[in-house]
């Protein structure tokens, strides 16, 4: 726990220090993508998800990361975590015979 103080030095609130999971989340998803958005493709999101992501980017990301970069980072992590499963399912469903 970290105690935050006001200008008078009085303790205001106690804040939890970031966990390793929180640090991993921020370092994985709140970084600019390796390619510019104009090099990508247009996709559609549910309005609910778009609004939620925009709030996340505004509050947690301090408006420093684009929607494109966040979604690109989420997909990159997804493909990295599930690469083997995706390959097995793809091969199973893409048989020659």
Backbone as ProteinMPNN parsed JSONL, in Angstrom:
{"seq_chain_A": "XXXXXXXXXXXXXXXXXXXXXXXXXXXXXXXXXXXXXXXXXXXXXXXXXXXXXXXXXXXXXXXXXXXXXXXXXXXXXXXXXXXXXXXXXXXXXXXXX", "coords_chain_A": {"N_chain_A": [[0.834, -1.182, 0.0], [0.403, 2.228, -0.691], [0.536, 5.4, 0.656], [-1.146, 8.286, -0.199], [-0.587, 11.78, -0.09], [-1.878, 15.042, 0.669], [-1.271, 18.524, -0.248], [-0.614, 19.633, 2.212], [0.642, 17.649, 3.498], [-0.87, 15.82, 4.797], [-2.342, 12.605, 5.167], [-4.311, 11.307, 2.604], [-5.555, 9.192, 1.018], [-5.202, 5.645, 0.7], [-3.392, 3.879, -1.666], [-3.243, 0.989, -3.673], [-0.243, -0.567, -4.69], [0.863, -1.134, -8.041], [0.315, -4.408, -9.34], [2.238, -7.218, -10.583], [0.758, -8.326, -12.66], [-0.854, -6.176, -13.418], [1.111, -4.393, -14.28], [2.137, -5.872, -16.415], [-0.116, -5.918, -18.078], [-0.413, -3.168, -18.704], [2.067, -2.659, -19.971], [1.902, -4.381, -22.125], [-0.386, -3.663, -23.635], [-0.705, -0.881, -23.786], [0.861, 0.583, -25.717], [2.211, 2.005, -28.672], [1.362, 0.668, -31.858], [3.399, -1.284, -34.121], [3.054, -0.608, -36.741], [1.659, 1.993, -38.808], [-1.752, 3.132, -38.485], [-2.984, 3.614, -40.936], [-1.959, 1.688, -42.584], [-3.315, -0.556, -42.012], [-6.439, -2.396, -41.9], [-9.955, -1.696, -42.176], [-12.18, -2.315, -39.519], [-15.154, -3.38, -37.792], [-16.58, -2.653, -34.668], [-18.57, -3.636, -31.856], [-20.734, -1.166, -30.595], [-20.837, -0.914, -27.833], [-18.391, -2.129, -27.025], [-16.578, -0.449, -28.274], [-17.03, 1.997, -26.936], [-16.306, 1.219, -24.332], [-13.586, 0.537, -24.653], [-12.607, 3.025, -25.475], [-12.982, 4.501, -23.101], [-11.234, 3.096, -21.41], [-8.798, 3.625, -22.71], [-8.695, 6.386, -22.416], [-8.688, 6.809, -19.603], [-6.908, 4.876, -18.283], [-4.839, 4.702, -20.155], [-4.231, 7.34, -20.486], [-4.897, 8.799, -22.759], [-2.835, 8.38, -24.596], [-2.463, 6.358, -26.359], [-3.586, 4.977, -29.385], [-6.812, 3.826, -30.559], [-6.552, 1.951, -32.613], [-3.927, 0.952, -32.074], [-4.284, -0.22, -29.521], [-6.206, -2.271, -30.025], [-4.748, -3.724, -31.927], [-2.598, -4.582, -30.324], [-3.981, -6.175, -28.465], [-4.908, -8.227, -30.149], [-2.438, -9.221, -31.05], [-1.389, -10.305, -28.662], [-3.374, -12.231, -28.166], [-3.052, -13.975, -30.414], [-0.455, -14.827, -29.889], [-0.747, -16.153, -27.418], [-2.555, -18.201, -28.044], [-1.597, -19.574, -30.226], [-0.808, -22.301, -30.759], [-3.23, -23.72, -30.324], [-4.871, -22.524, -32.249], [-3.53, -23.274, -34.59], [-3.788, -26.105, -34.469], [-6.612, -26.42, -34.571], [-7.101, -25.191, -37.023], [-5.65, -26.842, -38.812], [-7.036, -29.247, -38.399], [-9.531, -28.612, -39.419], [-9.028, -28.062, -42.036], [-8.508, -30.119, -43.85], [-7.126, -32.03, -46.551], [-8.547, -34.109, -47.701]], "CA_chain_A": [[0.0, 0.0, 0.0], [1.087, 3.514, -0.755], [-0.334, 6.468, 1.147], [-1.06, 9.557, -0.923], [-0.747, 12.923, 0.804], [-2.228, 16.298, 0.015], [-0.212, 19.54, -0.188], [-0.259, 19.89, 3.611], [1.326, 16.473, 4.026], [-1.825, 14.942, 5.467], [-2.691, 11.414, 4.404], [-5.648, 11.367, 2.018], [-6.054, 7.86, 0.695], [-4.193, 4.621, 0.49], [-3.506, 3.27, -2.988], [-2.495, -0.246, -3.871], [0.814, -0.503, -5.69], [0.526, -2.017, -9.168], [0.786, -5.784, -9.293], [2.936, -7.637, -11.805], [-0.257, -8.498, -13.699], [-1.232, -4.837, -13.882], [2.244, -3.864, -15.043], [2.179, -6.619, -17.68], [-1.238, -5.434, -18.886], [-0.097, -1.831, -19.221], [3.193, -2.698, -20.919], [1.505, -5.152, -23.308], [-1.472, -3.101, -24.426], [-0.668, 0.578, -23.889], [2.027, 0.995, -26.508], [1.822, 2.214, -30.065], [1.598, -0.472, -32.753], [4.597, -1.185, -34.955], [2.706, -0.068, -38.063], [0.653, 3.059, -38.712], [-3.134, 2.689, -38.702], [-3.353, 3.695, -42.362], [-1.475, 0.476, -43.252], [-4.19, -1.646, -41.604], [-7.747, -2.565, -42.538], [-11.095, -1.24, -41.395], [-12.993, -3.337, -38.86], [-16.278, -2.833, -37.049], [-16.703, -3.119, -33.291], [-19.829, -3.318, -31.191], [-20.699, 0.173, -29.997], [-20.539, -1.107, -26.407], [-16.952, -2.371, -26.876], [-15.88, 0.771, -28.685], [-17.139, 2.945, -25.825], [-15.528, 0.699, -23.206], [-12.167, 0.683, -24.986], [-12.292, 4.458, -25.455], [-12.847, 4.895, -21.688], [-9.989, 2.487, -20.925], [-7.681, 4.373, -23.285], [-8.686, 7.74, -21.861], [-8.381, 6.811, -18.17], [-5.691, 4.118, -17.971], [-3.795, 5.038, -21.123], [-4.011, 8.799, -20.485], [-5.069, 9.264, -24.148], [-1.544, 8.344, -25.294], [-2.452, 5.21, -27.265], [-4.74, 5.001, -30.286], [-7.697, 2.663, -30.585], [-5.908, 0.992, -33.506], [-2.805, 0.307, -31.387], [-4.792, -1.063, -28.449], [-6.799, -3.477, -30.627], [-3.639, -4.458, -32.526], [-1.872, -5.225, -29.225], [-4.839, -7.24, -27.927], [-4.872, -9.34, -31.106], [-1.091, -9.793, -31.019], [-1.315, -11.133, -27.451], [-4.275, -13.366, -28.388], [-2.412, -14.92, -31.333], [0.721, -15.382, -29.211], [-1.197, -17.073, -26.369], [-3.352, -19.309, -28.57], [-1.055, -19.999, -31.519], [-0.876, -23.761, -30.922], [-4.629, -24.124, -30.439], [-5.356, -22.052, -33.547], [-2.924, -24.139, -35.62], [-4.409, -27.433, -34.417], [-7.982, -26.309, -35.079], [-7.017, -24.869, -38.45], [-5.244, -28.062, -39.525], [-8.115, -30.224, -38.281], [-10.656, -28.178, -40.247], [-8.562, -27.75, -43.38], [-7.894, -31.332, -44.397], [-7.143, -32.146, -48.01], [-9.52, -35.128, -48.112]], "C_chain_A": [[0.881, 1.248, 0.0], [0.106, 4.574, -0.282], [-0.079, 7.726, 0.342], [-1.314, 10.676, 0.074], [-1.146, 14.151, 0.011], [-1.084, 17.29, 0.187], [0.245, 19.846, 1.232], [0.492, 18.725, 4.233], [0.417, 15.524, 4.766], [-2.187, 13.773, 4.566], [-4.128, 11.52, 3.908], [-6.231, 9.981, 1.815], [-4.885, 6.897, 0.612], [-4.446, 3.997, -0.864], [-2.697, 1.987, -3.007], [-1.415, 0.002, -4.903], [0.454, -1.455, -6.82], [1.104, -3.419, -8.982], [1.546, -6.09, -10.574], [1.958, -7.811, -12.958], [-0.681, -7.154, -14.282], [-0.122, -4.23, -14.726], [2.352, -4.555, -16.398], [1.076, -6.124, -18.616], [-0.899, -4.087, -19.513], [1.03, -1.88, -20.248], [2.839, -3.454, -22.196], [0.549, -4.396, -24.216], [-1.434, -1.59, -24.619], [0.64, 1.05, -24.503], [1.555, 1.148, -27.941], [2.189, 0.99, -30.897], [2.821, -0.199, -33.62], [4.319, -0.61, -36.335], [1.691, 1.054, -37.895], [-0.735, 2.522, -39.058], [-3.503, 2.682, -40.175], [-2.88, 2.473, -43.145], [-2.37, -0.724, -42.925], [-5.468, -1.694, -42.414], [-8.832, -2.054, -41.602], [-11.808, -2.439, -40.786], [-14.141, -2.631, -38.147], [-16.3, -3.471, -35.67], [-18.116, -2.849, -32.807], [-19.679, -1.943, -30.552], [-20.312, 0.096, -28.52], [-19.036, -1.304, -26.183], [-16.147, -1.132, -27.242], [-15.881, 1.79, -27.546], [-16.284, 2.508, -24.642], [-14.033, 0.879, -23.452], [-11.76, 2.152, -24.954], [-12.121, 4.959, -24.021], [-11.555, 4.347, -21.101], [-8.791, 3.285, -21.421], [-7.567, 5.764, -22.672], [-8.196, 7.742, -20.412], [-7.056, 6.112, -17.868], [-4.541, 4.541, -18.872], [-3.5, 6.515, -21.236], [-4.079, 9.395, -21.888], [-3.768, 9.269, -24.95], [-1.451, 7.215, -26.312], [-3.726, 5.252, -28.1], [-5.572, 3.731, -30.138], [-7.088, 1.567, -31.454], [-4.801, 0.234, -32.779], [-3.284, -0.637, -30.299], [-5.351, -2.372, -29.009], [-5.711, -4.335, -31.263], [-2.852, -5.216, -31.452], [-2.67, -6.363, -28.601], [-4.798, -8.457, -28.848], [-3.498, -10.008, -31.133], [-0.929, -10.733, -29.825], [-2.184, -12.388, -27.608], [-3.61, -14.415, -29.283], [-1.186, -15.569, -30.7], [0.294, -16.442, -28.193], [-1.89, -18.315, -26.909], [-2.846, -19.842, -29.904], [-1.188, -21.503, -31.738], [-2.309, -24.242, -31.122], [-5.204, -23.722, -31.798], [-4.815, -22.936, -34.659], [-3.581, -25.519, -35.646], [-5.824, -27.396, -34.983], [-7.999, -26.026, -36.572], [-6.682, -26.12, -39.256], [-6.353, -29.111, -39.519], [-9.277, -29.879, -39.215], [-10.284, -27.891, -41.69], [-7.879, -28.975, -44.001], [-8.063, -31.374, -45.915], [-8.259, -33.092, -48.46], [-10.831, -34.977, -47.405]], "O_chain_A": [[1.948, 1.291, 0.613], [-1.025, 4.639, -0.762], [1.059, 8.178, 0.215], [-2.147, 10.546, 0.97], [-0.803, 14.289, -1.163], [-0.032, 16.93, 0.716], [1.38, 20.277, 1.433], [0.932, 18.812, 5.379], [0.88, 14.522, 5.311], [-2.324, 13.93, 3.353], [-5.046, 11.787, 4.684], [-7.274, 9.644, 2.375], [-3.73, 7.301, 0.471], [-5.576, 3.626, -1.184], [-1.61, 1.908, -2.433], [-1.644, 0.707, -5.886], [-0.192, -2.476, -6.587], [2.235, -3.586, -8.525], [1.504, -5.318, -11.532], [2.278, -7.487, -14.101], [-0.846, -7.017, -15.494], [-0.384, -3.623, -15.764], [2.623, -3.908, -17.41], [1.31, -5.935, -19.81], [-1.079, -3.893, -20.715], [0.956, -1.216, -21.282], [3.423, -3.19, -23.247], [0.661, -4.478, -25.439], [-2.074, -1.073, -25.535], [1.408, 1.802, -23.901], [0.607, 0.489, -28.366], [3.215, 0.354, -30.656], [3.222, 0.946, -33.824], [5.24, -0.173, -37.024], [0.935, 1.056, -36.923], [-0.869, 1.573, -39.83], [-4.266, 1.821, -40.614], [-3.35, 2.241, -44.259], [-2.196, -1.796, -43.505], [-5.56, -1.099, -43.487], [-8.644, -1.99, -40.387], [-12.016, -3.453, -41.452], [-14.093, -1.421, -37.929], [-16.071, -4.671, -35.521], [-18.782, -1.936, -33.294], [-18.616, -1.605, -30.032], [-19.559, 0.932, -28.02], [-18.466, -0.718, -25.263], [-15.152, -0.812, -26.592], [-14.845, 2.376, -27.233], [-15.612, 3.331, -24.02], [-13.301, 1.319, -22.566], [-10.684, 2.486, -24.459], [-11.221, 5.752, -23.748], [-10.855, 5.052, -20.374], [-7.877, 3.588, -20.654], [-6.464, 6.257, -22.438], [-7.381, 8.583, -20.035], [-6.173, 6.71, -17.254], [-3.411, 4.717, -18.414], [-2.618, 6.915, -21.995], [-3.402, 10.381, -22.178], [-3.611, 10.066, -25.875], [-0.468, 7.122, -27.047], [-4.809, 5.529, -27.586], [-5.093, 2.704, -29.656], [-7.102, 0.394, -31.08], [-4.74, -0.993, -32.855], [-2.753, -1.739, -30.16], [-5.012, -3.453, -28.526], [-5.752, -5.56, -31.147], [-2.483, -6.373, -31.658], [-2.106, -7.399, -28.248], [-4.668, -9.588, -28.381], [-3.408, -11.232, -31.23], [-0.391, -11.831, -29.966], [-1.769, -13.482, -27.224], [-3.604, -15.601, -28.954], [-0.909, -16.742, -30.953], [0.905, -17.507, -28.113], [-1.818, -19.377, -26.29], [-3.593, -20.493, -30.634], [-1.639, -21.932, -32.801], [-2.571, -25.075, -31.989], [-5.937, -24.491, -32.42], [-5.553, -23.309, -35.571], [-3.895, -26.041, -36.716], [-6.193, -28.252, -35.788], [-8.83, -26.569, -37.301], [-7.338, -26.424, -40.252], [-6.579, -29.785, -40.523], [-9.932, -30.778, -39.743], [-11.144, -27.514, -42.486], [-6.808, -28.868, -44.599], [-9.013, -30.825, -46.472], [-8.853, -32.874, -49.515], [-11.753, -35.758, -47.64]]}, "name": "protein", "num_of_chains": 1, "seq": "XXXXXXXXXXXXXXXXXXXXXXXXXXXXXXXXXXXXXXXXXXXXXXXXXXXXXXXXXXXXXXXXXXXXXXXXXXXXXXXXXXXXXXXXXXXXXXXXX"}
